[in-house]
Amino acid sequence: MLRARVDRHRCVGAGNCITLAPTALDWHAGDYGKADVIAADSVDEELLREATFSCPTQAIVIEEVEELLPWQLRGQTTPRRVEKTFMFTDIVKSTNLVEALGDEAWQGVLKWHNEALRAAFAAHRGEEVVSTGDGFFVGFDSPDEALACAVAVQRRLAEHRQNHGFAPQVRIGLHATGATQVGRNFSGKGVHEAARIAAVAEGGEILSSRDTAAESRFPLSEPREITVKGISEPIQVVTVDWH
């Protein structure tokens, strides 16, 4: 049997692991916004590995693992440094929406949301790293592609909202940074920063680190500083005007 543990110093509270394996992992009661292992034996080993590899900061450690999942072995198995623009998306107040709409209607909304966003990722050469249940972690080779994709996503949601009366409010965070890549997974301080920038964004907002959007063809707000948990230095961010 596999054993899993969470390094809560590295955990950014993305919730990917909990979405994939809610019986195995849950929020740590004594540490707000941090995950913990509650019953690793409640899921099969493959699902536990998938939940582990979904963590953007590699905070979950599986012990006594003899082999990785086949998709984790795809590409390079040796860590390498890469330059990427990372995007995190998230449906705002998704729990409230589930309660208001009911499970069946929510599944319909989520299916449409996933298809619409994945179409935008594909059109702008974004590589989906993992789905978090009501959002995505995506990598792009350039800030231009990431910015254009983010704008396309918000415009598609607004169009659907206008024509059909409803589309979920989605926040998007963007950050160009170096990261360590192993297979399909990315880790490092920059990934942590990207996730935290997205968490600060509001519904319908594209929030980007200032340098990432420096050469954007889209209008930008004046830069402002944000302070995020786990990062000692403030981050300069701008809002990207997608209207």
Steps between C-alpha positions, in 0.01 A plus 500: 500500500615851421555760769452871436589810698455874442778755543273781615778758463482439124122459480330802337144381557423451129262218590586285194574197715178534699293529182652184356506293820263653757494188715878485520580868553323791663571842646715497813281617785778680686659674203268704278538436128733201538428143397566187698475124447204351683466148354745409226361147491153627403593526129688275263871561452463647151256767619723583796794549264287718270393716794863529606626605160219755466658715773665801328765533773563127554400530864368143517759226530427135432732258672580144397411559136674262264374638171331813372188526294564453126393860425745628759781326313403665173771742387793573728527304826797711605415844643580790270458876521255658258351845438122499485203728545263333744127554519274402787123528456228453757121528508413751771272373779454163333372342822221757518413431136475126563264566789288745299483300176500144630736224400351418161481859374847572640646208305355651183652839577834343586503292180439810287762699696763227457435463128507878441826552690672197349410625152667832584810325637530295181454804276784682680738205539447470874591169662263388773704384798207400717131567552415601856131411476371853442812651345821429312878526530640566150845571359582717198824555313457878488319777690330613176328165456396489865361854496310443175357178641390666824325777305333242273373310804345806665344614172353154438349496848358851454352404162332195647373706791348755262343245266388237749456689825770333706862394504713455811730778613860389448817658637828460316857550618806518272870491580806448276775329693761231513394162638625147545333250268481124556283329241175699486542656842645843585618622836688785663450843649364639173218245491415594858492869399275428200250315719499778758448772234194310374364467853508880539308562175128571506231339288528613139852635556829415332776579747858477377840567644617832361799371304294225342262756346765765429470465122131415491292626209206521741442803726633467854420660833760687700729258685429425863674292764351193661636300790427129489543221750829316474679766292711750693520771232192684366399421143424775245181414313276657235144434387465418130205670330326233287184691404 
